[in-house]
Amino acid sequence: RVHLSEMNLPVVGDPVYGGQKKSNAIGDARLRSLVQGLKRQALHARFLGFRHPVTGEWLEFTSPLPKDMAAILEYLERKYSA
């Protein structure tokens, strides 16, 4: 998060490294509303996999994108897809 912020690419909704504050600068009113509606950082892992440290079993977990994040992506895809 800090590295992205240093490159002026803060994580949306990040209260520590500026992503929350910079959302006020979003010119598109609908997008600004969607982004400001997030109550957390816009970070999500769709898939995680790792080997259990005791049993050695490979474990995999999947999780769908939360509705609020999906709404932002859907809006951006509709607005900017060719």
Secondary structure, DSSP 8 states (H G I E B T S, - for coil): -HHHHHTT---TT-TTTTHHHHGGG---HHHHHHHHT-SS-S---SEEEEE-TTT--EEEEE----HHHHHHHHHHHHHH--
